[in-house]
Amino acid sequence: MSRWPPPSLRHLAGLTDEAGIVEHARLDRPRPELGYCTDDAGRMLAVVSKVASDPEAHRLARVALAFLARAHEGGSSFRPRLGGDGAWTDDPPSDDAVGRALYGLGTAVARAPWPGVRGGALELFDAAARFRSAHPRSLGYAALGAVAVLDTIADHAGARRLIASAAELLPGPAGDPDWPWPEPRLTYANALLPEARLAVALARGDRDGAREALSLLEWLVAAETRDTWFSFTAVAGRGPGEPKPAFDQQPIEAWAMADACARAFAHTGDARFFDALRRAAGWFLGDNDIGVAVYDPATAGGFDGLELHGVNRNQGAESTLAFVATMTEARAPRGRGQAVRSRPAAASASRRSGTDATATPTQRSAAP
């Protein structure tokens, strides 16, 4: 029997109404009055396209695609947020929202089994594919979508142009061997950067770029590891010499790490990446700094954060998408590798902790 819970869209379905996927929840109850965001619609489209056998997948894909189509203002412009009253808010444009929309659209083109969803996703991707950004995570998400399109449509000109731009703009390792990370601090969705750089390098046949991306990912795996488990960068970020552990840790970090290591393992066959993928999944199951699970087995929802004395028990959209996506990668047959080593103290630490907290909704990081 697999250690990894089978990916279920049950809680995502509960968060999703006819308007879209509700961003925030109080415990497991959606809070539609707080609205919906384009970031989550794009990422949900990507996730459900990979879990297409779930009975809820087709409905959720249609809702996500319809949200993105309504959010699209033409060209590479998407409105970032829909209020609970059904009106678009006056939030400023968000490059993260556009990048994540393109990520979802490209993934649906490559992975969705429903012709209507694939066709609609391709049409919208074509319209928005001229997106460029100075923010590496925003461009990284868009590049992953473009690579997915190119895997399916090898002569897609828009995807090729986006990938060429990403090859120029995505940062590689810095010159400092003690801190090769291309930014002064680790921030959010950190493993996305080496994953996007690896995907772009492979799409372009750039062996040196691929080696640099793998080297940066190896460094990040080591930097985020404590003993035998991941101690992920907290919401305040982490710079050189700052201690671990720190809190609150966010599920998006485990998701980004799992995706990056899955791609690296698929390319290299290196069992170290397979092990890191499984350790990222294990973070949700209690292989973490305080030994408690960061998901609710009763709902299949992900908790909003790992805190010093427990978890934020709210089960919002980003956290649940992170949990489902990470379990999908952990259970996928990807050839040879090493199973994750469970942290022996996890179960007992979970039993010792009786202080899980219900906190306010976790706020999403976004590019300026």
Phi and psi in degrees as a GROMACS rama.xvg file:
@    title "Ramachandran Plot"
@    xaxis  label "Phi"
@    yaxis  label "Psi"
@TYPE xy
-68.5633  141.905  SER-2
-68.1934  -25.7142  ARG-3
-88.3905  125.028  TRP-4
-58.726  137.434  PRO-5
-63.165  137.032  PRO-6
-63.0627  125.808  PRO-7
-125.657  139.018  SER-8
-94.9193  15.8247  LEU-9
-58.4774  -50.2109  ARG-10
-72.6528  -37.2342  HIS-11
-58.8009  -39.5935  LEU-12
-62.4076  -38.6416  ALA-13
-68.5441  -26.8096  GLY-14
-81.9523  -10.5101  LEU-15
-108.761  123.388  THR-16
-114.114  -166.011  ASP-17
-67.6163  -20.9171  GLU-18
-81.6371  -36.726  ALA-19
162.021  -164.284  GLY-20
-92.0985  125.576  ILE-21
-68.7551  133.17  VAL-22
-70.2541  -44.5  GLU-23
-117.235  156.554  HIS-24
-137.019  153.648  ALA-25
-106.519  110.828  ARG-26
55.8064  -123.059  LEU-27
-101.438  10.0578  ASP-28
-99.1837  124.127  ARG-29
-63.5769  150.24  PRO-30
-118.287  77.0274  ARG-31
-61.9073  -21.5652  PRO-32
-65.0921  -18.5253  GLU-33
-89.4784  -6.64006  LEU-34
95.2192  -170.882  GLY-35
-134.876  153.672  TYR-36
-136.185  152.46  CYS-37
-64.3105  -34.5523  THR-38
-52.2122  -49.112  ASP-39
-71.1756  -35.6271  ASP-40
-62.4317  -43.8748  ALA-41
-62.9627  -45.9255  GLY-42
-70.3289  -34.3531  ARG-43
-65.0977  -39.3118  MET-44
-59.1074  -40.6635  LEU-45
-65.3319  -46.4838  ALA-46
-65.8155  -47.5877  VAL-47
-70.6768  -24.6218  VAL-48
-65.868  -25.0043  SER-49
-90.6659  -11.6548  LYS-50
-121.213  45.948  VAL-51
-67.772  -18.187  ALA-52
-76.3874  -15.5648  SER-53
-65.1017  137.219  ASP-54
-61.1106  -20.3921  PRO-55
-90.4639  -8.2121  GLU-56
-62.3593  -45.1925  ALA-57
-64.658  -44.0307  HIS-58
-60.773  -46.4207  ARG-59
-64.0456  -37.5981  LEU-60
-63.7798  -42.1591  ALA-61
-64.4436  -42.391  ARG-62
-63.3873  -44.5034  VAL-63
-63.466  -43.9765  ALA-64
-65.0292  -41.3635  LEU-65
-63.2623  -38.5297  ALA-66
-62.1012  -46.9429  PHE-67
-62.9396  -37.5621  LEU-68
-65.4896  -38.6688  ALA-69
-70.5162  -35.6489  ARG-70
-71.9025  -22.8004  ALA-71
-69.766  126.482  HIS-72
-104.506  4.3252  GLU-73
109.838  146.842  GLY-74
58.5972  -133.379  GLY-75
-102.052  28.1124  SER-76
-107.302  125.723  SER-77
-127.537  136.115  PHE-78
-66.0984  136.403  ARG-79
-84.0916  -23.1733  PRO-80
-149.863  137.639  ARG-81
-110.014  126.663  LEU-82
-74.1732  164.442  GLY-83
-64.5101  -16.0871  GLY-84
-86.87  2.31541  ASP-85
86.7604  4.4647  GLY-86
-107.881  144.503  ALA-87
-67.9941  138.703  TRP-88
-81.9892  172.792  THR-89
-96.3126  23.9322  ASP-90
-56.4024  143.982  ASP-91
-66.7454  159.435  PRO-92
-56.1851  147.019  PRO-93
-127.271  118.261  SER-94
-64.7264  -34.4112  ASP-95
-59.3706  -41.8572  ASP-96
-61.6618  -43.0138  ALA-97
-67.2792  -44.513  VAL-98
-59.8913  -42.8843  GLY-99
-71.9048  -31.3959  ARG-100
-62.5942  -46.278  ALA-101
-65.7082  -34.7399  LEU-102
-60.4414  -47.4486  TYR-103
-65.7575  -43.2174  GLY-104
-63.047  -45.4617  LEU-105
-64.3276  -40.3827  GLY-106
-63.833  -39.8651  THR-107
-64.8609  -38.9083  ALA-108
-57.7702  -39.4151  VAL-109
-85.3822  -32.2631  ALA-110
-118.067  -24.7718  ARG-111
-68.3856  131.61  ALA-112
-87.0184  0.378313  PRO-113
-99.4898  117  TRP-114
-55.7416  -39.1736  PRO-115
-63.6711  -40.8355  GLY-116
-68.2537  -45.0105  VAL-117
-59.2864  -46.6654  ARG-118
-64.4742  -44.4021  GLY-119
-64.9623  -38.4035  GLY-120
-65.7354  -41.4409  ALA-121
-65.0665  -41.782  LEU-122
-60.9328  -43.4145  GLU-123
-72.3274  -37.6842  LEU-124
-60.2137  -45.4897  PHE-125
-56.5118  -40.7116  ASP-126
-68.5686  -30.8931  ALA-127
-106.355  2.28137  ALA-128
-71.6075  -6.71305  ALA-129
-81.8921  7.0345  ARG-130
-56.8261  134.154  PHE-131
-136.583  151.009  ARG-132
-151.675  145.898  SER-133
-84.148  -7.13831  ALA-134
-92.625  114.813  HIS-135
-62.8424  -34.1078  PRO-136
-70.1019  -39.0056  ARG-137
-61.1899  -48.1338  SER-138
-66.7829  -33.7693  LEU-139
-62.6905  -45.646  GLY-140
-60.0899  -46.1299  TYR-141
-61.1013  -39.3838  ALA-142
-64.0718  -39.384  ALA-143
-61.8027  -39.319  LEU-144
-63.4402  -41.3806  GLY-145
-66.2343  -39.4061  ALA-146
-62.9038  -39.1101  VAL-147
-63.0235  -42.6779  ALA-148
-61.9531  -44.2801  VAL-149
-65.5133  -30.2676  LEU-150
-63.9665  -24.529  ASP-151
-101.818  -37.4617  THR-152
-124.971  91.8131  ILE-153
-64.1321  -23.373  ALA-154
-106.184  23.5195  ASP-155
-71.4427  111.109  HIS-156
-67.2523  -40.3378  ALA-157
-63.8989  -42.0512  GLY-158
-64.8505  -40.4307  ALA-159
-64.4281  -40.7698  ARG-160
-65.5214  -41.456  ARG-161
-63.7501  -41.7178  LEU-162
-64.6398  -39.887  ILE-163
-62.9734  -40.4834  ALA-164
-64.7794  -42.5182  SER-165
-62.7631  -36.6277  ALA-166
-61.2657  -32.8223  ALA-167
-79.7421  -34.1573  GLU-168
-102.857  -25.2234  LEU-169
-69.6023  132.325  LEU-170
-76.293  146.164  PRO-171
-101.983  -172.768  GLY-172
-59.6358  143.924  PRO-173
-78.5008  171.518  ALA-174
-80.877  -12.221  GLY-175
-82.731  114.356  ASP-176
-65.0898  -23.5599  PRO-177
-81.1029  -23.8285  ASP-178
-143.73  76.7444  TRP-179
-76.9618  -5.15403  PRO-180
-60.5154  138.177  TRP-181
-77.6777  7.85105  PRO-182
-129.485  157.401  GLU-183
-68.2533  -20.6341  PRO-184
-140.869  148.334  ARG-185
-70.1238  139.559  LEU-186
-124.417  -96.5898  THR-187
-133.158  153.358  TYR-188
46.75  47.452  ALA-189
-63.054  -42.2049  ASN-190
-67.417  -13.0522  ALA-191
-58.1181  -36.3618  LEU-192
-63.5404  -53.5926  LEU-193
-66.4476  -30.9206  PRO-194
-64.7031  -46.7081  GLU-195
-63.5705  -41.2962  ALA-196
-63.9891  -38.6737  ARG-197
-65.6581  -46.3389  LEU-198
-60.7437  -42.6251  ALA-199
-66.4851  -43.3931  VAL-200
-62.26  -42.7051  ALA-201
-65.463  -38.5713  LEU-202
-64.5986  -28.9487  ALA-203
-98.7761  -0.0315826  ARG-204
68.6364  29.7902  GLY-205
-94.4362  95.3047  ASP-206
-67.5866  -39.9818  ARG-207
-64.423  -42.4837  ASP-208
-62.5238  -38.5708  GLY-209
-65.0684  -42.3887  ALA-210
-63.0652  -41.545  ARG-211
-62.6101  -41.7885  GLU-212
-64.3147  -43.1108  ALA-213
-64.816  -38.9393  LEU-214
-63.4879  -41.0531  SER-215
-66.862  -38.7676  LEU-216
-65.8823  -41.2932  LEU-217
-58.6145  -43.0777  GLU-218
-62.6475  -43.2281  TRP-219
-64.8249  -41.5822  LEU-220
-56.3994  -46.1239  VAL-221
-66.1889  -40.9048  ALA-222
-66.616  -28.8925  ALA-223
-95.0044  2.27797  GLU-224
-96.9949  138.59  THR-225
-131.497  120.653  ARG-226
55.1836  -116.372  ASP-227
-111.234  12.2339  THR-228
-132.173  168.137  TRP-229
-83.1515  133.574  PHE-230
-117.129  89.8524  SER-231
-75.2787  156.303  PHE-232
-57.816  134.344  THR-233
-84.5234  178.084  ALA-234
-62.1688  -27.1333  VAL-235
-79.9891  -4.56911  ALA-236
82.9357  177.502  GLY-237
-149.553  133.977  ARG-238
-111.943  -179.434  GLY-239
-57.0214  132.399  PRO-240
80.5426  -4.41204  GLY-241
-76.1526  142.578  GLU-242
-77.5774  158.803  PRO-243
-115.454  151.692  LYS-244
-82.7747  164.044  PRO-245
-136.264  157.561  ALA-246
-137.47  157.185  PHE-247
-83.5165  142.32  ASP-248
-97.6546  140.415  GLN-249
-108.468  142.648  GLN-250
-58.6607  -25.6417  PRO-251
-60.9831  -27.234  ILE-252
-68.2907  -43.0589  GLU-253
-64.601  -40.1136  ALA-254
-61.4912  -50.8575  TRP-255
-60.7465  -40.4521  ALA-256
-66.298  -42.914  MET-257
-62.1323  -45.0481  ALA-258
-63.5649  -43.5539  ASP-259
-64.3868  -43.7181  ALA-260
-70.63  -32.5529  CYS-261
-63.4976  -42.4023  ALA-262
-67.2148  -41.4691  ARG-263
-64.3114  -41.027  ALA-264
-66.8424  -40.7826  PHE-265
-60.9948  -33.0676  ALA-266
-80.8454  -41.7555  HIS-267
-100.713  -26.1663  THR-268
69.8229  10.3309  GLY-269
-76.0894  118.433  ASP-270
-63.1201  -19.5469  ALA-271
-64.1976  -35.4339  ARG-272
-72.828  -35.201  PHE-273
-62.8917  -43.1355  PHE-274
-61.8788  -42.1518  ASP-275
-66.3083  -37.96  ALA-276
-57.7712  -48.2928  LEU-277
-67.525  -33.3462  ARG-278
-68.94  -33.5959  ARG-279
-63.6965  -41.3613  ALA-280
-66.152  -38.35  ALA-281
-62.7321  -25.2009  GLY-282
-55.6377  -39.5446  TRP-283
-68.6282  -27.9499  PHE-284
-92.3615  -0.615147  LEU-285
118.737  -2.82354  GLY-286
-84.1965  73.0858  ASP-287
-148.058  -172.182  ASN-288
-66.5162  -23.3218  ASP-289
-120.97  2.1648  ILE-290
71.4677  31.6182  GLY-291
-121.945  151.243  VAL-292
-71.0624  145.251  ALA-293
-112.451  35.6502  VAL-294
-153.522  163.898  TYR-295
-110.075  108.517  ASP-296
-64.7488  -21.6906  PRO-297
-72.7721  -28.6849  ALA-298
-113.945  -15.993  THR-299
65.6113  26.952  ALA-300
-100.958  150.131  GLY-301
-92.3643  140.434  GLY-302
-76.1253  154.201  PHE-303
-77.5673  -9.81062  ASP-304
176.297  155.36  GLY-305
-98.9799  122.735  LEU-306
-112.033  173.55  GLU-307
-60.336  -36.9768  LEU-308
-116.342  14.9199  HIS-309
160.387  -142.594  GLY-310
-130.295  154.673  VAL-311
-78.298  109.533  ASN-312
-81.1037  0.341135  ARG-313
-66.6139  144.864  ASN-314
-122.083  76.2608  GLN-315
-82.5346  -178.141  GLY-316
-66.0985  -52.2002  ALA-317
-59.9252  -43.2875  GLU-318
-65.3935  -40.6788  SER-319
-71.5897  -40.6397  THR-320
-58.6013  -40.5021  LEU-321
-62.1059  -44.6814  ALA-322
-63.6909  -48.0159  PHE-323
-63.1878  -45.1129  VAL-324
-63.5746  -40.3852  ALA-325
-69.1645  -41.0407  THR-326
-65.4317  -33.9792  MET-327
-60.9759  -44.3763  THR-328
-67.7214  -39.6193  GLU-329
-64.493  -33.4981  ALA-330
-89.5981  -9.51261  ARG-331
-72.0955  132.487  ALA-332
-71.9893  113.54  PRO-333
-125.408  28.5889  ARG-334
86.516  -152.748  GLY-335
-72.6086  155.902  ARG-336
170.327  -179.986  GLY-337
-115.669  134.44  GLN-338
-67.5909  149.373  ALA-339
-64.3207  143.535  VAL-340
-89.5384  118.05  ARG-341
-65.6224  146.636  SER-342
-78.9993  117.555  ARG-343
-57.8584  -31.8832  PRO-344
-83.8843  -1.71699  ALA-345
-60.3574  -48.1626  ALA-346
-64.4805  -44.4596  ALA-347
-68.6347  -35.2158  SER-348
-65.3625  -37.77  ALA-349
-62.4313  -41.2484  SER-350
-67.7254  -31.3033  ARG-351
-71.9429  -28.4715  ARG-352
-85.4238  117.525  SER-353
-122.782  26.9386  GLY-354
-121.856  27.9332  THR-355
-57.6012  137.289  ASP-356
-111.868  146.47  ALA-357
-96.9179  116.802  THR-358
-113.838  176.995  ALA-359
-71.4194  161.095  THR-360
-56.3941  135.767  PRO-361
-69.3953  132.538  THR-362
-89.0047  140.651  GLN-363
-78.4833  136.354  ARG-364
-71.8952  147.992  SER-365
-148.246  154.635  ALA-366
-67.5298  150.627  ALA-367
